Amino acid sequence: MPAVTFISASGDVRTIEIEAGLSVMEGAVQNGIPAIVAECGGACAYATCHVYIEPTWRTKIGDPSPTEQAMLEYVHSPLPESRLACQIGVRDEFNGLVVRRPEQQR
């Protein structure tokens, strides 16, 4: 299973394994990662699973869909690295993925 590292806004680091095929959000919720609220359950509706993707991973993960991009307009502190964790499907080649959590969710 790919290992994904979550870094909190305060610098706390936690690495978990997420089964390929799940979303980063699903893996975070299953493993009790704080600050991934996931109110919509993965429907790309509330932007409560906002994360920042490390720049080295942006091209590997790809660009957000138009729907995700529209939701990202409503997140707190958006950056070019902003993504919704519910929209990132984990693949085996994502082993070592690093995501940062924002200080607050929408």
Protein Blocks (a to p, Z undefined) as FASTA:
>chain_A
ZZdddddfkopacdddddehiafklmmmmnopghilolnnonopnopacccddfklmmmn
opadfklmmmmmmpghiafkbccfklmccdfklgoiacdddfbdZZ
